[in-house]
Amino acid sequence: MFNPKSLDSNLRIKQIGIARGYFGDFYHWVMAAPWWQLVAAASLLYMCVNASFATLYLLETDSSLNARPGSFVEAFVFSFQTSTTIGYGFLLPKTPYAHVVVMFDVIIGILYVAVVTGLAFAKFARPRPRVLFSNKALSVDYEDGLKALVFRVANGRSTQVVNAGVTMGLIRKNLAATTHIARRMQELRLVTNQSPFFALSWGIVHVIQERSPLYGPSMEQIIEDKRTRSGDICWHR
């Protein structure tokens, strides 16, 4: 008996030649990030945009009506009211320069709200299946004296999943006597890889027979190969 998560935690893949950073794929980050990160990032960016427009308002002295000249706080409040189209009627543009900045402030504010609203709706409407995996995968006796690798998955939601499919593979370092070292994905064929109605739990079974990549060495030997780095093996579920 072994824990496949312990093998997954030791796998480290270093990407070389990819220029994009953490926010390289912004849409994917928004879809994958927790809600609190999205709200915090959107709020912080909106504050920075309004602070930038407040600085533009301060470039001209006394550009806002009823605002104290040189007050960054009141210029920030004026920019926030303008970009959100609240317009309480106390702070108003006073000079032609302020009216020009107000027009760009409103345009950026409307576009920003539209983009954030669209991203929030896409994130809210994104289907999120919740599949639970057993913490342990077992090597058990199977038919005709063979062994089988078995673990269980379960549907964590109250709704049924129709025509669910599962695949399992083994990533192993190429141990051939060549100068080129690469990881190879080897498919682990399953007894049943389709479930018409995935409502409760499902036992995933891979029979370790002659065509199986796991045939020959025992499960304990495979784990020991991983620990000694003579073979780089991980489970892909």
N, C-alpha and C positions, 0 to 999 in steps of 0.2 A: 504494500500500500504506500502511495506517495502523494504528495501535494503538487499538482501541476503549476500552481501559482508561484512556488519557489523557483521553478525553472524560468517562468516568464520574467520574474524580477531580475534575473541575471543577464537577460538579453539586452545588449546595448548596440544600437545601430547608429553610426555616425554618417550624416549626410554631407557630402563634399560636392561643391560646385553649384549649390543652390543659393542664389543671392538674396532671396526674400527673407525678411526677418519674422518676428513674432506676429506682426500684423500684415504679413505679405498677402494672405488670403483673408481679407477683412470679413467677407460674408460668412465664410466658414467659421471664423472666430466668433462672430455674433451668434451663429446657430449653436455652436458648441459651448459657449460660455454660460455660466450660471446667470440667473436673472439679476442678482445683486451687482455683478460685474458690469452687465450691460447698463443698468440704471446709473451706476456710479460713473462709468465712462461717459455716458451721454450727458449727464448733469455737469460733469467737470468740463467737458468740451464746450457745452453751451455757456458756461460761466466764462471760459476763456474767450469765446467769440464776443460776448457782451463787454468784457473788459477791453478787448481790442477796439470796439466801436466807442467805448467810453473815452479811450485815449484819443481817438480821432475828434470827438466832440471838444476835448480840452485843448486841441491845437489852436482853436480860435477862442479867445477870451470872451466870456459872456455870450455864448452861442445859444444857450437855452433860456427860455423865459421862466421866471420864478425860481431859477436854480442859482445857488451861490457860485460866483465866479471862481474857477479853479478847484471846485469840489469834485474829487473823483467819485465819491460815493453817490452823489446826486447824478452825476453823468452816467454812472453804471446803472442806477435805477431807471433813468430816462431811456437808456439803451434797452434794458430788459422790458420795460413797458412798450417800447416801440416794436421790438422784434416779436413779442408775443401778441401784438395788436390789442393790448389791454386798454391803453389810452385813458387814464383816469381824468385827464383834462387839466392837471395842475402844472406839469412840466411840458413845455411846448417848444418846438424849434423857433428860434428868434431871427436868425440871419439866413441869407441864401445858402451859405456854406452848410449850415446845420440842416437845411431842407434836403440838400443833395446827399448828405450822409444818412439822413433818415430814410431816403428811398432805398439805398443799398442795404441799410439795416433791416428794413422790412422784407426785402427780397431774400436775403440770407436767412432771416428768421423763418419765413414761410417754407423755404426749401428744406431747412434743417428739420422743422417739425414734420414735414411730409416724409422725409427719408427715415427718421427715427420711428415714426408711426408705422411705415411699411415694414421695417425690420422687426419691430415688436410684434406686428400681426403675423409675419412669416414665422417667427420663433414660437409664437403661441399656437399657431395652426399646425406646426410640424408634428407628425405622428411619432410617438416615442414608445416603441415596444419595450417591455420590461421582461427580460429573460434572466432567470436565476440559474446559476451553475452550482453544482455540488462542490464542496471544498476538496473532496478527495476523489481521485480516479483509482479504480481497482483493477488489478490483474487477477482474474478469476478463472476457474476451470469451466470449459465449455464442452461442446459435444465432440465425440470421437477423440478424446484425450487432448484436445487443443486448448490453448489459453485465449482469453479475450480481454481487451481493454474496455472498461465500462465506466461511464459516469452518467449523471442524470442532469437534466435541465427541466425547468418548470416555468410556466407562464405566470408572471407576477401580477397580471391584471385580471380583472373579472371578465373581460371580453374574450371571445375565442379568436384564435389566429387560424385562418383557413389556408390550407395548402402550404404549411410550413416546411422549409427545407433546411438541412444542415450538412456541412462538409467539415472534414477534419484532416489536417495535414501535419507532417513532421518536417521541421526545418533542421537539416543536418549539414555540417561542414563537409565539403568534398574531400575525402581522405585518399584520393588517387595520388600516385607518385608523379605529380606534375608541379610546375612552378606556379600555376594559377590556382589560387585558393578561393573558392566561392561557396556560398550556402545553396543547397539544393532543396527545393520543396518536393516532398514525396507525399502522395495522396494515401490516406488511410481509408480504405474502403469500409463502408458501414453495412451492417445487416439491413438496416432500414434508414434511408436518408430523407424520407418524405412522411409527413403526417397530415392527413386530410383535415383533422380538427385538433389543434394544439390548445387544449383547454386546461389540463392539469399538469402532470409530469410526463416526462419522456425519457426512457432509458436509451442512451447512445452506446452501441456495441460495435467494436471492431475486433473481428476474429483474427488472431495472430496465426496465420498459416504460411505456407511456403512463399506465396507472392507478397506477403506483408513485409514492409521495411523493418518491422520489429521481430521478424522470425529469426530464431537463432539465439542471440544473447537474451539473458533474462532481464526483467525490469530493473533489478538491482544493479546489474552491470551497466545498463544505460545511464542510470543516475550517477554511478561512479565515474563513468566517462565524462559526464558533464562537470563533475566536481574537479576532476584532475585535468580538465581542458584538453584531453586527448581527442575528444569529439565535442563539438558545439551543437547541442541538441536542445530544442525547446518545443513545447506543445503549442499548436495553434488551434484554437477551438472556435 
